[in-house]
Amino acid sequence: EESDATVVLSLPVGDGVSARDVRCAVTTAALDLRVGPGAGPGPAVELSGALRGRVHASDAYWVIDADGDGRRSVQVFMDKVHMLPAWDGVLAEDEPADA
């Protein structure tokens, strides 16, 4: 999810995942998110890499909440340094949304 000023990464998680299962580090140009193993089946999930743009790292935060589709998710909120151009994804290695 993206607006002019903010980009939000949502990662669906199971009911057994709690805050103690989440490790999130945001720098100006990179994200390192690790979730799990948490309660229930399934391996830990890791998303890390260079961001498509720069963010204000000190303002970044995460929560566990329902995402826009009502799924329980870890959501990472990051304020962009530059509003334009649109990111069209979060990590530099992500496929563009229109691909």
Disulfide bonds with the S-S distance in Angstrom:
none
